[in-house]
Amino acid sequence: MDKKMTPCLRKEALEKIRDQLSGNDATTQSFRLLKAMQVLGGISTIEANRYLDILNPPARKLNLIQRGYIIPLVWVYEDSSCGKLHRVGKYIYMGETSYPLFDHLDDEVPE
């Protein structure tokens, strides 16, 4: 599920992604979330907010699902900025949807 990293290394990886994909529009934020999940395996809503500058992680997850990505949610407990423990969502990247029956519809039609 999650790639094993120390909290410090996770923070550095997330900040690097934030700096590489800068911008505040919904599309850029969605791709920051996607990249973080691909690199780290999973990311909590607190991490997305705190380190990726994504103010509404559930909306960005929905944008990605609408684009065909499979992103289940699991519940975890994490400390907030003030040190209180909260039950928060963690998004796990599982790949893209595929519909084998329809995969070749756009291919050239044989004569």
N, C-alpha and C positions, 0 to 999 in steps of 0.2 A: 504494500500500500504506500507508505511513506518511505522515501529514501532517507537513510539514517544520517543525520547531520547534527552537530551541536547547535544550540539556539543561536550562538554567535555567527556560525557559518550560514545558517538559514537566513538570518537578518541581512548579512552581507549579500547573499544571493538574491534576495528579494529587492534590496536597494539597487543592485546592479540592473535588474530587470526594469525597475521603475525608471532608472536613468536612461536606459537604452530605448525604452518605449514611452517617451515623455509626451504629455498632452492630457487634456482634461475631457475630451469628447468621449462619448459612450463607447464608440468603436475601439479607440485606443485603450481605454480602461479594460474592455472585454478581452482584448488581446494580451494585455499585461497579466490578467488573471489566468488565461489559457497558458501562456508561457510559464508562469510560476507553477501551475499544476504539472505541466510536462517536465519541468526541471526537477521539482521537489516531490512529485507524486501526489501531493495533496496540500491544501492550504485552508486555514481557518478564516472565518470572516474577520476576526480580530487582526490577523496578520495582513489580510488584504487591505483593511482600512488603515492600519498603522504603518505598514512598510511599502505598500503599493499605491497609496493615495487613491483608493477606490472607496468613495463615500457610501455607495449602495451595492455591496457585493451580490445580494440576491438578484438584483436587476441585471447585473452584468452576467451572472450565471445563466439567467433566462435568455439573454441575447445569444450566448454561446449554444444553448440547447436549441434555440430556433435556427441556428446555422448548422445543426446536425451533429453536435458533439454530445457524447454520453458523459454526464457528470452527476453521479449520485451524491447524496448528502449523508454524512454520518454525524452523530452528535458527540462532541468532546467537551471537556472542561478546561478552561483556560483563564488565567488571570487577566483582568482588565488593566488599564493604565494606572488605576488607583489601587491595584492589588487585590481586588475582590474577585473571587472565583465565580465564573459564569458558565452556563451550558450554552455552547455556540455551535453553529454549523461548520462542518469541514467538508470542502468539496474535493472529490477524488476524480482525476482524469482517467477515463476508461476508453478513450478513442473516439472514432466517428461512427455514426450510424451507416449501415450498408443495407441496401435492398437488392440482393443478387438478381431477382427477377427483372428488375428495372435498370440494372447497371449499364446495359448496352443499348438502351433505347436511342441514344444520341449518335450511336455509331452509324456508319454508312449502311444504308439499306441495300441488300443485294438485288440485282435486277433479274 
